[in-house]
Amino acid sequence: MKEIDLQNLPRHIAIIMDGNGRWAQKHTLGRISGHRKGADAVRATVRTCRELGIGYLTLYAFSVENWQRPTVEVEALMNLLEEFIEKEIGELAEKGIRL
């Protein structure tokens, strides 16, 4: 982070979360493991944006096309979202991060 110009940061960053399943396959993991790694990346991204003073972070995490995935994968994604919120809600509230 030493290379980041703290005086020239955007107020809003938007990220399209894509490729977790492909990443997992490339690393010989199941697609759900890839989505879990994506959740880890979200956690790190949210914390880093807060530390840097980025006011707004938009994460596009589930598109209309995602409903066409296998039922097991959609259920796993919804469970992962629920798990993430339950686990992180305290820190989010404590840090003034709204979801």
Order of alpha helices (4+ residues) and beta strands (2+ residues): beta-alpha-alpha-beta-alpha
